[in-house]
Amino acid sequence: MSNRRMDIRRIIRDTKTLPTLPGVITRLGALAEKGTVSADEMARVVMTDQVLSAKVIRLVNSAFYGFYGEVSTVSDALRLLGVNVVKSLAISSSIFEIMEKNVAGLWEHSMGVAVTASVIAKSLKIKGPDEISTAALLHDIGKVIIKLKLEDAYEELTTLIAEKDLMIVEAERELLETDHAEIGAWLAQSWHLPQNLIEPIQWHHDVEKSRLHPTMTAVVHVADVLTRAAAFGFAGDELVPRIQSAAWNKLGLTESRLEPIIEAMEERLLDAKNLSLEIQASAEKQAVEGAAT
């Protein structure tokens, strides 16, 4: 491992310097490992954090999952989606507050990829569309860490992308000797996320390297490309890569199968855009109210 890459890995291991997750996440994970705990018991743990509970319910009722106002309690969310998805949503809610404040456009891009991943999974009848959507929501989490913990490098990346017309992942590999996908996987491991979330984060730019969860990884990759092509949010550069053949073949895609996916995606992205505007308005309101007190 190169010196630069080792330094970055060391930063990820030093959890004291990284964004922290609410204590409720640890407690929820411990309950889940018991295997015999009811949804109501888990819901009581989540509900100890009222702000987090509200965010989870809002996301469940959003364009990600399509329940549109049908879910009013954390218990309902747990019964419908399962503890792993709700746990991941709680993590997403926490980390994307940091993302929204620090990396312009990335929160919206990530929402778009999550929505698109859900559309692909349901259209192709792939199992676990909710967990696939959550993996997609977290796929660029490494970019947050680069921005927060490697600020000088982040500025250099921006310059390098503009000067050489590179994709962000290419610039990262040239400058950092690693990339946001690997950094995101390191972070996900430090948070003890399940492997079916870690692998799509790690390999969404290198689908053929995914071994344990190649279908999930392929969906996240295709969703990322399609969301970039739709110019939804900002992933760090303006380029749109080709869909990798490993993903195309794994999902059995054809032009005719892709057309209805794109049509459904465009409709769902409108809903995601409205959610994004709602979240931004809520954040601005909270900031104003906080400044006034």
C-alpha positions as CSV (number, residue, x, y, z in Angstrom):
1,M,0.0,0.0,0.0
2,S,1.4,3.4,-1.0
3,N,2.3,6.1,1.6
4,R,-0.6,8.4,0.5
5,R,-3.1,5.6,0.5
6,M,-1.8,4.4,3.9
7,D,-2.2,7.9,5.3
8,I,-5.8,8.1,4.2
9,R,-6.6,4.6,5.5
10,R,-5.1,5.7,8.9
11,I,-7.5,8.7,8.9
12,I,-10.5,6.4,8.4
13,R,-9.3,4.1,11.2
14,D,-9.1,7.1,13.6
15,T,-12.8,7.2,14.2
16,K,-12.5,10.1,16.6
17,T,-11.8,12.4,13.7
18,L,-14.7,11.1,11.5
19,P,-18.4,12.0,11.5
20,T,-20.1,10.1,14.3
21,L,-23.4,8.2,14.1
22,P,-26.1,8.5,16.7
23,G,-25.8,6.1,19.6
24,V,-29.2,4.7,18.6
25,I,-27.6,3.1,15.6
26,T,-25.3,1.0,17.8
27,R,-28.2,-0.1,20.0
28,L,-30.3,-0.9,17.0
29,G,-27.5,-3.1,15.5
30,A,-27.1,-4.9,18.8
31,L,-30.8,-5.7,18.9
32,A,-30.8,-6.9,15.3
33,E,-28.1,-9.4,16.1
34,K,-30.3,-11.1,18.7
35,G,-32.7,-12.1,15.9
36,T,-35.8,-12.5,18.1
37,V,-36.5,-8.8,18.8
38,S,-39.9,-7.4,17.7
39,A,-40.3,-4.4,15.4
40,D,-42.0,-2.6,18.2
41,E,-38.9,-3.1,20.5
42,M,-36.6,-1.8,17.8
43,A,-39.0,1.1,17.0
44,R,-38.8,2.2,20.7
45,V,-35.0,2.4,20.4
46,V,-35.2,4.6,17.2
47,M,-37.9,6.8,18.8
48,T,-35.5,7.8,21.6
49,D,-34.1,10.2,18.9
50,Q,-37.2,12.2,17.8
51,V,-35.3,14.1,15.1
52,L,-33.9,10.9,13.6
53,S,-37.3,9.2,13.8
54,A,-38.9,12.1,11.8
55,K,-36.2,11.9,9.1
56,V,-36.6,8.1,8.7
57,I,-40.3,8.4,8.3
58,R,-39.9,11.2,5.8
59,L,-37.5,9.2,3.7
60,V,-39.7,6.1,3.8
61,N,-42.6,8.2,2.5
62,S,-40.4,9.8,-0.2
63,A,-39.7,8.9,-3.8
64,F,-37.1,6.3,-2.6
65,Y,-39.7,3.8,-1.4
66,G,-42.9,5.1,-2.9
67,F,-45.2,4.7,0.2
68,Y,-46.2,8.4,-0.2
69,G,-47.7,9.2,3.2
70,E,-48.7,5.6,4.1
71,V,-46.1,5.2,6.8
72,S,-46.7,7.3,9.9
73,T,-44.6,5.4,12.5
74,V,-41.2,3.9,12.9
75,S,-42.8,0.6,13.7
76,D,-44.6,0.6,10.3
77,A,-41.3,1.5,8.6
78,L,-39.5,-1.5,10.3
79,R,-42.3,-3.9,9.4
80,L,-42.3,-2.8,5.8
81,L,-38.6,-2.5,5.2
82,G,-36.8,-4.5,7.8
83,V,-34.2,-3.4,10.4
84,N,-31.2,-3.3,8.1
85,V,-32.9,-0.9,5.7
86,V,-34.2,1.3,8.6
87,K,-30.8,1.2,10.2
88,S,-29.2,2.3,6.9
89,L,-31.8,5.0,6.5
90,A,-30.9,6.3,9.9
91,I,-27.2,6.4,9.0
92,S,-28.1,8.1,5.7
93,S,-30.1,10.7,7.5
94,S,-27.2,11.5,9.8
95,I,-24.3,11.5,7.2
96,F,-26.2,13.4,4.5
97,E,-26.8,16.3,6.8
98,I,-23.0,16.7,6.7
99,M,-23.0,16.0,2.9
100,E,-25.6,18.6,2.2
101,K,-23.7,21.3,4.1
102,N,-20.3,20.5,2.7
103,V,-20.5,19.1,-0.8
104,A,-22.8,21.0,-3.2
105,G,-25.1,18.9,-5.3
106,L,-23.9,15.5,-3.9
107,W,-26.9,15.0,-1.7
108,E,-29.2,15.5,-4.7
109,H,-27.1,13.2,-6.9
110,S,-27.2,10.5,-4.3
111,M,-31.0,10.8,-3.9
112,G,-31.3,10.5,-7.7
113,V,-29.2,7.4,-7.8
114,A,-31.2,5.8,-5.0
115,V,-34.5,6.5,-6.8
116,T,-33.1,5.2,-10.1
117,A,-31.7,2.0,-8.4
118,S,-35.1,1.3,-7.0
119,V,-36.7,1.7,-10.4
120,I,-34.1,-0.6,-12.0
121,A,-34.5,-3.3,-9.3
122,K,-38.3,-3.3,-9.4
123,S,-38.4,-3.2,-13.2
124,L,-36.0,-6.2,-13.5
125,K,-37.7,-8.0,-10.5
126,I,-34.5,-8.1,-8.5
127,K,-34.8,-9.1,-4.8
128,G,-34.3,-6.5,-2.1
129,P,-35.0,-3.2,-4.0
130,D,-35.1,-1.3,-0.7
131,E,-31.6,-2.4,0.4
132,I,-30.3,-1.7,-3.1
133,S,-31.8,1.8,-2.9
134,T,-30.1,2.3,0.4
135,A,-26.7,1.1,-1.0
136,A,-27.2,3.6,-3.9
137,L,-28.0,6.4,-1.4
138,L,-24.6,5.7,0.3
139,H,-22.5,5.0,-2.8
140,D,-20.6,8.3,-2.8
141,I,-20.1,8.6,0.9
142,G,-16.4,8.6,0.4
143,K,-16.6,12.0,-1.3
144,V,-17.8,13.5,2.0
145,I,-14.7,12.2,3.8
146,I,-12.4,13.6,1.1
147,K,-14.1,17.0,1.4
148,L,-14.1,17.0,5.3
149,K,-10.7,15.3,6.1
150,L,-8.6,16.1,3.0
151,E,-9.5,19.7,2.2
152,D,-6.3,20.6,0.4
153,A,-6.5,17.5,-1.7
154,Y,-10.2,18.3,-2.5
155,E,-9.2,21.7,-3.9
156,E,-6.4,20.0,-6.0
157,L,-9.0,17.5,-7.3
158,T,-11.3,20.3,-8.4
159,T,-8.4,21.9,-10.3
160,L,-7.2,18.6,-11.8
161,I,-10.7,17.7,-13.0
162,A,-11.1,21.1,-14.8
163,E,-7.6,21.1,-16.3
164,K,-7.5,17.6,-17.6
165,D,-11.3,17.1,-18.2
166,L,-11.2,14.0,-15.9
167,M,-13.9,12.1,-14.1
168,I,-13.6,12.6,-10.4
169,V,-12.7,9.0,-9.8
170,E,-9.8,9.3,-12.3
171,A,-8.6,12.5,-10.6
172,E,-8.8,10.8,-7.2
173,R,-6.7,7.8,-8.3
174,E,-4.1,10.1,-9.9
175,L,-3.8,12.4,-6.9
176,L,-4.7,10.2,-3.9
177,E,-3.7,6.7,-5.1
178,T,-7.1,5.6,-4.0
179,D,-10.7,6.8,-4.8
180,H,-13.9,7.7,-3.1
181,A,-15.3,4.2,-3.6
182,E,-12.5,2.6,-1.6
183,I,-12.6,5.3,1.0
184,G,-16.4,4.9,1.3
185,A,-16.0,1.2,1.8
186,W,-13.4,1.8,4.6
187,L,-15.8,4.1,6.3
188,A,-18.7,1.7,5.9
189,Q,-16.6,-1.0,7.5
190,S,-15.7,1.2,10.4
191,W,-19.4,1.7,11.0
192,H,-20.0,-2.1,10.8
193,L,-22.5,-1.8,7.9
194,P,-23.5,-5.1,6.3
195,Q,-21.5,-6.5,3.4
196,N,-24.4,-6.1,1.0
197,L,-24.1,-2.3,1.4
198,I,-20.3,-2.2,1.6
199,E,-19.6,-4.0,-1.7
200,P,-21.7,-1.7,-4.0
201,I,-20.1,1.3,-2.4
202,Q,-16.6,-0.2,-3.0
203,W,-17.1,-1.5,-6.6
204,H,-19.7,0.8,-8.2
205,H,-16.9,2.0,-10.6
206,D,-15.5,-1.5,-11.1
207,V,-18.4,-3.8,-11.3
208,E,-16.5,-6.9,-12.5
209,K,-14.6,-6.9,-9.2
210,S,-17.8,-7.4,-7.1
211,R,-17.9,-11.0,-6.0
212,L,-20.4,-11.4,-3.2
213,H,-23.1,-9.0,-4.4
214,P,-22.5,-8.4,-8.1
215,T,-26.2,-7.8,-8.9
216,M,-26.6,-5.0,-6.3
217,T,-23.3,-3.5,-7.4
218,A,-24.4,-3.6,-11.1
219,V,-27.7,-1.9,-10.3
220,V,-25.9,0.9,-8.3
221,H,-23.5,1.4,-11.2
222,V,-26.2,1.7,-13.9
223,A,-28.2,4.0,-11.6
224,D,-25.2,6.2,-11.1
225,V,-24.6,6.5,-14.9
226,L,-28.3,7.1,-15.7
227,T,-28.6,9.8,-13.0
228,R,-25.4,11.5,-14.3
229,A,-26.9,11.4,-17.8
230,A,-30.1,13.0,-16.5
231,A,-27.9,15.8,-15.0
232,F,-29.6,15.3,-11.6
233,G,-27.5,16.8,-8.8
234,F,-23.7,17.0,-9.1
235,A,-21.4,14.1,-8.7
236,G,-18.1,16.1,-8.9
237,D,-17.7,16.3,-12.6
238,E,-19.8,16.8,-15.7
239,L,-18.8,13.6,-17.6
240,V,-21.1,10.7,-18.2
241,P,-19.3,7.3,-18.4
242,R,-20.5,4.3,-20.5
243,I,-22.4,1.6,-18.7
244,Q,-19.8,-1.1,-18.0
245,S,-20.3,-4.4,-19.9
246,A,-20.0,-6.4,-16.6
247,A,-23.1,-4.5,-15.3
248,W,-25.0,-4.6,-18.6
249,N,-24.5,-8.4,-18.9
250,K,-25.1,-9.1,-15.2
251,L,-28.5,-7.4,-15.4
252,G,-29.4,-8.8,-18.8
253,L,-30.0,-5.3,-20.1
254,T,-31.0,-4.5,-23.7
255,E,-32.0,-1.2,-25.3
256,S,-35.7,-2.2,-25.2
257,R,-35.5,-3.1,-21.5
258,L,-33.7,0.1,-20.7
259,E,-36.3,2.4,-22.3
260,P,-39.1,1.9,-19.8
261,I,-36.6,2.1,-16.9
262,I,-35.5,5.6,-18.1
263,E,-39.1,6.7,-18.5
264,A,-40.0,5.6,-15.0
265,M,-36.8,7.1,-13.6
266,E,-37.5,10.5,-15.1
267,E,-40.9,10.6,-13.4
268,R,-39.5,9.5,-10.0
269,L,-36.7,12.0,-10.2
270,L,-39.3,14.8,-10.3
271,D,-40.5,13.5,-6.9
272,A,-37.0,13.3,-5.6
273,K,-36.4,16.9,-6.7
274,N,-39.4,18.0,-4.7
275,L,-38.0,16.1,-1.7
276,S,-34.6,17.8,-2.1
277,L,-36.2,21.2,-2.2
278,E,-38.3,20.4,0.9
279,I,-35.2,19.2,2.8
280,Q,-33.3,22.3,1.8
281,A,-36.1,24.6,2.9
282,S,-36.4,22.7,6.2
283,A,-32.6,23.1,6.8
284,E,-32.7,26.8,6.0
285,K,-35.7,27.3,8.4
286,Q,-33.9,25.5,11.2
287,A,-30.8,27.6,10.6
288,V,-32.8,30.8,10.8
289,E,-34.6,29.7,13.9
290,G,-31.3,28.6,15.5
291,A,-29.8,32.0,14.8
292,A,-32.8,33.8,16.3
293,T,-32.6,31.9,19.6
